[in-house]
Structures are given as C-alpha cells and as structure tokens.
Amino acid sequence: SAVLAIDVTSDEKFLLTGSVDKTAKLWDLRTSPPNLIKTFSDVHEDWVSKVKFLPSADEHLQFLTCDSGLCSLWLTKQTGDLITSYKFQPDRPSKFTSFYHVPQAPFQIFTCQWEEDSKLSWLSKYIIQQKTHVIKREEHFQISLNAIKAYLLGAGKKFAVIMCSISRKDFHVIDIPRKVVVATIVTPDFCMLTRNGSTVTLCDTRWLNGFDFSAMKNDTSLFAASVGRNTVILGTWSETTNREHMDKEDKIVA
C-alpha cells in the first residue's frame, strides 16, 4: 500500500511507516534488507497520515500513529511487543486534518480539526505525559476564519501557520495566546498548491516562538512550495516587514 508517513529513530536503527491500508509498520534497519518487526493493524480506521518517534529508554520505543479520527501513543519493546498504549480523538463530529510535532519540544503536538456541518476549524495543543504515557489537551480554540478547512504547517510558543484548500490557498498566521489570525501571507494567483499541504514546508521556524526582528532579513526563507509546471516557489520576508506590520491584523506579502 502507498506510504503516507515515515519517521526514523535518531540512531537510524528503526523505521516507522503509515499507509493507506490503515496500518502502521515498525521496521528494523539494522538488517539488510530491513526486517518488518510488527504491523499495527487493529487500531486505525482511516489512512495513517502521521507517524513520529519520541524520546524513550534504550530498550523501549515510544511513538505516535495518527489518522483523521484517532491518534495513538505507543510504548513497545524493540521487538514490537506492546507495553502500553493511549488513544485520543477529536471532538465529535470533527476530524483531524493535520498534525505538527514540535521539534524543539518533543512531547508537544499540535493538531487542526475540521467540522464539516458547521464549516469550522479548530487548533489544539496536546502534551504527552512522559511518566504516565497519556496525552492531555492544553489548548483548544476555534480558528477565526469562516468556512476554511485548515491544514497546519507549523506551530510554536507564539504563532501557528495554516494553509487551506486549493481555492483558498493563502497562508494565515495565528497568534496562539490571543487566539486570532494576525496576518495573511498571499501566494501568487498562478500558484496552485496541493490540497493537503504535503508539498509545502516552512523553512526557518524559529519565529514561531516569537519574532527576533534583527534576524528577519529579506533573504531569510519563510516557506517553500511545490506548484504546477514543475516549479518551486520560495517565499522570503518582505523588505517592508517590520514590527508595526506584525503588531496588527494586516496582509504581508512574502
């Protein structure tokens, strides 16, 4: 089956994949060819679109596997034998659209949820409790944009960045403490971005924890996107971007 998500442990000994067959698979990279250790097939009811290894003791593996209706935290032995697991779901009838694991804070995960009937999107922050191996929701609020199915590209202590469907393809910057959209990054009209954001990546993400204006240069990369006609666009900070622009709701052209 097609693989949608992949992650490797920091020592490159183990591989984790998520697939359209609604399974996650744990692989041993110490062998050639890689050996399939275990298939986790009895949990997910939709495509597994996010997998992520978390820090753990040497003899154990801890990781996340997520689909649109469920995110599961696993603690296993290196043999794949289950020690414990914990699951959390979006608020019904919402569905998860996307997940973002914070690299600098490995036990934090952000999600976007979409409720089809009300056409509302929600941003949530979850904390993984290391000792108890459970997940607690710390933040949850409605995104202040109408009828936009939000896909999360990145998040930090201060800001989150979302994108939307092809018809509403601009990027929106959310001030997390204030729970408001504070800026829109406009992409050129000729650019058609993918529906799920898989061909878009944020570059330097340090500003998501708060702006260091001395580091915001007009050659500092903001995002890269693969678009039609075998083209990649690269967005950088505008020369006119300054503190005044970011302290109010405004449009900033990258």
C-alpha positions as CSV (number, residue, x, y, z in Angstrom):
1,S,0.0,0.0,0.0
2,A,1.1,3.6,-0.6
3,V,3.1,5.0,2.3
4,L,1.8,8.4,3.6
5,A,4.1,9.0,6.6
6,I,7.6,7.9,7.6
7,D,10.0,8.5,10.5
8,V,13.3,7.1,11.7
9,T,14.9,7.0,15.1
10,S,17.8,9.3,15.8
11,D,20.2,6.4,15.8
12,E,18.7,5.2,12.4
13,K,18.1,1.7,13.8
14,F,14.3,1.7,13.5
15,L,11.8,2.9,10.8
16,L,8.1,3.7,11.3
17,T,5.6,4.0,8.4
18,G,2.0,4.8,8.0
19,S,0.0,3.7,5.0
20,V,-3.3,3.9,3.1
21,D,-4.1,0.4,4.2
22,K,-4.9,1.8,7.7
23,T,-1.8,0.3,9.3
24,A,1.4,1.4,10.9
25,K,4.5,-0.7,10.5
26,L,7.7,-0.9,12.6
27,W,10.9,-1.9,10.8
28,D,14.4,-2.9,11.8
29,L,17.0,-1.1,9.8
30,R,19.9,-3.0,11.4
31,T,19.4,-5.8,8.9
32,S,19.8,-5.9,5.2
33,P,17.2,-5.8,3.8
34,P,15.2,-4.1,6.6
35,N,13.1,-6.5,8.6
36,L,9.4,-5.9,9.3
37,I,9.1,-6.2,13.1
38,K,5.4,-5.6,13.6
39,T,2.3,-4.4,11.8
40,F,-0.2,-2.4,14.0
41,S,-3.4,-3.2,12.2
42,D,-6.2,-3.2,14.7
43,V,-6.4,0.5,15.7
44,H,-6.8,2.8,12.8
45,E,-10.0,3.1,10.7
46,D,-8.6,5.6,8.2
47,W,-5.3,6.3,6.3
48,V,-2.4,6.7,8.7
49,S,-1.1,10.1,7.8
50,K,1.3,10.9,10.6
51,V,3.9,8.8,12.5
52,K,6.5,10.1,14.9
53,F,9.2,8.5,17.2
54,L,9.5,10.1,20.6
55,P,12.5,10.0,23.0
56,S,12.5,6.8,25.1
57,A,14.7,4.5,27.1
58,D,17.2,2.5,25.1
59,E,15.3,-0.8,25.5
60,H,12.0,0.7,24.5
61,L,10.4,2.5,21.6
62,Q,7.8,5.3,22.0
63,F,5.9,6.7,19.0
64,L,2.7,8.2,17.7
65,T,0.5,7.0,14.8
66,C,-2.4,9.2,13.7
67,D,-5.3,9.2,11.3
68,S,-8.3,11.6,10.8
69,G,-10.2,10.1,13.7
70,L,-7.6,8.9,16.1
71,C,-4.1,9.5,17.4
72,S,-2.4,6.7,19.3
73,L,0.6,6.8,21.6
74,W,2.6,3.6,21.8
75,L,5.2,2.2,24.2
76,T,6.7,-1.0,23.0
77,K,9.8,-3.1,23.3
78,Q,12.3,-3.1,20.5
79,T,10.8,-6.5,19.5
80,G,7.4,-4.7,18.9
81,D,5.8,-6.3,22.0
82,L,3.3,-3.8,23.4
83,I,3.9,-2.4,26.9
84,T,1.1,0.2,26.9
85,S,-0.9,2.5,24.6
86,Y,-3.1,5.6,24.9
87,K,-5.5,7.0,22.3
88,F,-7.2,10.3,21.9
89,Q,-9.8,11.5,19.4
90,P,-11.1,14.8,18.0
91,D,-14.2,16.3,19.4
92,R,-17.1,14.6,17.5
93,P,-18.1,15.1,14.8
94,S,-14.8,16.9,13.9
95,K,-12.0,15.1,12.1
96,F,-8.3,15.7,12.4
97,T,-6.9,17.4,9.2
98,S,-3.3,17.6,10.2
99,F,-0.7,17.2,12.9
100,Y,2.5,19.1,13.8
101,H,5.1,17.7,16.2
102,V,7.3,20.4,17.7
103,P,11.0,19.5,17.1
104,Q,12.3,21.6,20.0
105,A,9.7,20.2,22.4
106,P,9.4,16.5,21.5
107,F,6.4,15.9,23.9
108,Q,4.2,18.5,22.3
109,I,1.9,18.0,19.4
110,F,-0.5,20.5,17.6
111,T,-3.5,19.5,15.6
112,C,-6.1,21.1,13.4
113,Q,-9.7,19.8,13.4
114,W,-12.5,20.4,10.9
115,E,-16.2,20.1,11.5
116,E,-18.0,19.6,8.2
117,D,-21.5,20.5,9.2
118,S,-20.6,23.9,10.8
119,K,-17.7,24.6,8.4
120,L,-15.4,25.4,11.4
121,S,-11.7,24.7,12.1
122,W,-10.1,24.3,15.5
123,L,-6.5,24.5,16.7
124,S,-5.4,22.2,19.6
125,K,-2.3,21.7,21.5
126,Y,-1.6,18.4,23.4
127,I,1.1,17.5,25.9
128,I,2.4,14.0,26.2
129,Q,2.9,13.0,29.9
130,Q,6.2,11.1,29.9
131,K,5.8,9.2,33.2
132,T,2.2,8.1,32.8
133,H,2.2,7.7,28.9
134,V,-1.0,9.6,28.5
135,I,-1.9,12.7,26.4
136,K,-3.6,15.8,27.8
137,R,-5.1,18.7,25.8
138,E,-3.7,22.0,26.9
139,E,-5.1,24.4,24.3
140,H,-8.2,24.3,22.1
141,F,-9.9,27.2,20.2
142,Q,-11.8,28.0,17.1
143,I,-9.8,29.5,14.2
144,S,-11.3,32.9,13.4
145,L,-11.8,32.2,9.6
146,N,-15.1,31.3,8.0
147,A,-15.5,28.1,6.1
148,I,-11.8,27.3,5.8
149,K,-10.6,23.8,6.3
150,A,-7.3,24.5,7.9
151,Y,-4.1,22.4,7.5
152,L,-1.4,23.0,10.0
153,L,2.1,23.7,8.6
154,G,3.9,24.7,11.9
155,A,3.4,26.0,15.4
156,G,5.4,27.2,18.4
157,K,5.0,29.2,21.6
158,K,3.7,32.3,19.9
159,F,2.5,31.6,16.3
160,A,0.9,28.8,14.2
161,V,0.7,28.8,10.4
162,I,-2.2,27.2,8.5
163,M,-3.0,26.8,4.8
164,C,-6.3,25.9,3.2
165,S,-7.6,24.2,0.1
166,I,-6.7,25.0,-3.5
167,S,-9.4,27.6,-3.8
168,R,-8.3,29.4,-0.6
169,K,-4.6,28.8,-0.9
170,D,-3.2,31.7,1.2
171,F,-1.3,31.1,4.4
172,H,-2.6,32.5,7.7
173,V,-0.6,33.3,10.8
174,I,-2.4,32.7,14.1
175,D,-1.3,34.4,17.4
176,I,-1.8,31.5,19.7
177,P,-2.0,33.4,23.1
178,R,-4.5,35.8,21.6
179,K,-6.3,33.2,19.6
180,V,-6.7,35.4,16.5
181,V,-5.4,35.5,12.9
182,V,-2.9,38.3,12.8
183,A,-1.5,38.1,9.2
184,T,-2.1,36.6,5.8
185,I,0.8,35.6,3.5
186,V,-0.5,35.9,0.0
187,T,0.7,33.4,-2.7
188,P,0.6,34.4,-6.4
189,D,-2.6,33.8,-8.3
190,F,-0.8,31.4,-10.7
191,C,0.3,29.1,-7.9
192,M,-1.9,26.0,-7.3
193,L,-0.9,24.4,-4.0
194,T,-1.8,20.9,-3.1
195,R,-5.0,20.3,-1.1
196,N,-3.4,18.7,1.9
197,G,-0.3,20.8,2.2
198,S,2.1,17.9,1.5
199,T,4.2,19.9,-0.9
200,V,4.6,22.9,1.3
201,T,7.1,23.3,4.1
202,L,8.1,26.1,6.4
203,C,11.8,26.9,6.3
204,D,13.2,28.8,9.3
205,T,10.6,28.1,12.0
206,R,12.3,30.0,14.9
207,W,9.9,32.9,14.5
208,L,7.0,30.7,15.6
209,N,8.3,31.1,19.2
210,G,8.3,34.9,18.8
211,F,9.9,37.4,16.4
212,D,13.6,38.3,16.6
213,F,13.4,41.4,14.3
214,S,17.1,41.7,14.0
215,A,17.2,38.2,12.3
216,M,14.3,38.9,9.8
217,K,16.2,39.7,6.6
218,N,14.7,39.9,3.1
219,D,16.8,36.9,2.1
220,T,15.6,34.7,5.0
221,S,13.5,31.9,3.7
222,L,9.9,31.7,5.0
223,F,8.4,28.8,3.1
224,A,8.9,26.6,0.0
225,A,6.1,25.2,-2.1
226,S,6.0,22.8,-5.0
227,V,3.4,24.0,-7.6
228,G,2.3,23.2,-11.1
229,R,4.5,23.1,-14.2
230,N,7.5,21.5,-12.2
231,T,8.0,24.8,-10.4
232,V,9.0,25.5,-6.8
233,I,8.3,28.9,-5.2
234,L,10.3,30.2,-2.3
235,G,8.8,32.9,0.0
236,T,11.1,35.2,1.9
237,W,10.4,38.1,4.3
238,S,9.5,41.3,2.6
239,E,11.8,44.3,2.9
240,T,8.8,46.2,4.3
241,T,8.1,43.6,7.0
242,N,8.6,45.2,10.4
243,R,7.3,45.3,13.9
244,E,4.4,47.7,13.1
245,H,3.1,45.3,10.4
246,M,3.1,42.3,12.8
247,D,1.5,44.1,15.7
248,K,-1.8,44.5,13.9
249,E,-4.0,42.5,11.6
250,D,-2.6,43.0,8.1
251,K,-1.5,41.3,5.0
252,I,2.1,40.6,4.5
253,V,3.3,39.6,1.0
254,A,6.1,37.1,1.1
